Amino acid sequence: MTLIKQDKFIMELSYFIVSLHENQCYLGRCRISAKREGAIEKYDLSPREFSDLYITGQKIVRALRNLFSPDLFNHFEGGNKNPHYHEHLIPRYSSVRIFDGHTFVDENWGENYTPYDRNFSIPDETFFKIREAIKKELG
């Protein structure tokens, strides 16, 4: 699956854009990206941006809990390959989840989310159904 940025788009807020991560081995994994250039890490964010990040995270977590009932979340801020502030919001599951007839298993439950299956794939149609379910849940 080769997705363009628009295919992954979920929502835009004042200071952030939320998108669905292209690898859905963790069902509902999202990315929250700063809109402002020059924001490389969390501590580069202004107080307003930081507040918007908090509100954005709350909205996404609530939506994912309602949709997929993750047991907890991991949050990762790397910036190693993309030196621009973004956060990966990674739902974690202690048991199997099924969505659109596809089985999602958190192979690393109880451990760090990495390494994960970078070759995991689902049909584009299922990816878009996940994205649309999240968008709908967000209202």
BELCOR-V514135 format. One record per residue. RES is the residue in one letter. OMEGA is omega in whole degrees, -180 to 180 (NA if undefined). D_LAST is the distance of its C-alpha to the last C-alpha in whole Angstrom. Layout:
# BELCOR-V514135
RES OMEGA D_LAST
RES OMEGA D_LAST
This chain:
# BELCOR-V514135
M 175 27
T -176 27
L 173 24
I -175 23
K -178 21
Q 180 19
D -176 18
K -174 17
F 175 14
I -179 11
M 176 10
E 176 13
L -177 13
S -173 16
Y -174 19
F 173 17
I 179 16
V 178 14
S 178 15
L 179 16
H -177 20
E 178 22
N -176 24
Q 176 22
C 169 25
Y -174 22
L 178 20
G -179 16
R -178 18
C 177 17
R 178 18
I -174 18
S 176 20
A 177 21
K -175 21
R 171 25
E 179 28
G 175 30
A -176 28
I 179 30
E -176 29
K -175 27
Y 170 30
D -177 30
L 174 26
S 176 27
P 178 26
R 178 23
E -180 22
F 177 22
S 179 20
D 177 17
L 179 18
Y -179 18
I 179 15
T 179 13
G 178 15
Q -179 14
K -178 10
I 179 11
V 180 14
R -180 12
A -179 9
L 176 13
R -180 15
N -176 13
L -167 13
F 179 16
S 175 18
P -179 20
D 175 23
L 180 23
F 167 22
N 178 24
H -178 23
F 175 26
E -176 26
G -178 29
G -178 30
N -180 33
K -178 32
N -177 30
P 178 31
H -173 28
Y 172 26
H 180 23
E 172 22
H 177 21
L -169 19
I 176 21
P 180 20
R -172 23
Y 178 24
S 179 28
S -177 28
V 171 27
R 177 23
I 178 23
F 178 20
D 178 21
G 180 24
H -178 25
T 179 26
F -179 25
V 176 28
D -176 28
E -176 31
N -178 31
W 180 30
G -179 32
E 174 33
N -178 32
Y 177 29
T -4 31
P 177 33
Y -176 31
D -179 31
R 178 31
N 180 32
F 178 29
S 174 27
I 177 25
P 178 25
D -179 23
E 179 21
T 176 20
F -179 19
F 177 16
K 176 15
I -180 14
R -178 13
E 178 11
A 179 10
I 179 9
K -180 6
K -180 5
E 179 5
L 179 4
G NA 0
